[in-house]
Amino acid sequence: MAQPTVFQLLVDERRWRDYDVFRHHYEEAAAELAQREGPPNLRTATIGRRQFVRWLRGQLEGTPRNDAKRILEHLFEGSRVFRTGM
């Protein structure tokens, strides 16, 4: 069995495996980041169920787009959630 990804470990640690729970925290982090650093349109960023499941299963080539990456790093307090080549 493959080792869990950093994302999986962080989500499990916080008990956020439920999509709606994770989405709530992701959207909160996006709004905080938009207010703190910008850009303002970041305030409405969200995560789709399909994308969340892909991340949770480690089915990602490369890293998320810049905004998603920034939101995740803010959400997980600066952790390097995704590593290149994962």
N, C-alpha and C positions, 0 to 999 in steps of 0.2 A: 504494500500500500504506500502511496506517495506521501511524503511529508506535507503537513498543512502549510499553506502560504501564510505570510505575515498578516495579510488581510483576514484570513480565516481565524487566526489566533486572536487578533484584536476584537473581531466581532464576537467570537465565542466568550472571550474574557468579559465582555460587557453584556452578554446575553441579548444580543441584537440580531439573532438569526432570523427572526420574523421580519419579512419585508416591510410591513407597515411601520414597525418600530424603528428599523434602520432608516427608512425614508424620512421619518419625522426628525431624527437626529441629523441626518444629512442636510435636510432643508434648513434646520436651525443653524447649523454650522455655516451654510452658504450665506444666510442672512447676516450673521455676525461678521463674516469675512467681508461681505459687501460694504457693511457699515464702517468697518475698521480700515480696510485697504482699498476697496473698490475692485472693479467697476460696479456701478449701481445695478446693472442688469444681472449680476451674480446673485442678487437677492431672491430671484425667482428660479434659481437652478433646482433641479430635482433629479431623481434617479429612477429609471424604469425598472420594473420587476425583472424583466429579461436580463438587463445589464447587471443588476444586483446578483442574480443567480449565476451568471457567467463569472463574475468576480469571486463569488463564494466557492465556486467549483474550481477556481484557478484556471479558467479557460480564457486567458487573455494573452495576446501576443504583444510584447512591448509594454508601454505604460499608458494610462488613461490620458485623455486630452488635458491640456493645461489647466482649465478651470476645475475639472473634476479632481485632478491631482492636487491642486491647491486646497480644495474643499476637504478632501480626505486627510491631507496633512494637518489642516486646522482641526478637523474633527478628532483625529487621533493624536493631538498635541505634538505635531512636528515629527511623528514617526515616519519612517520611510516605508510606506505601506506596500508599494509595488516596486519590484526590482526589474531592471531591464532584462529581457530575455526570459521572463517567466512564462 
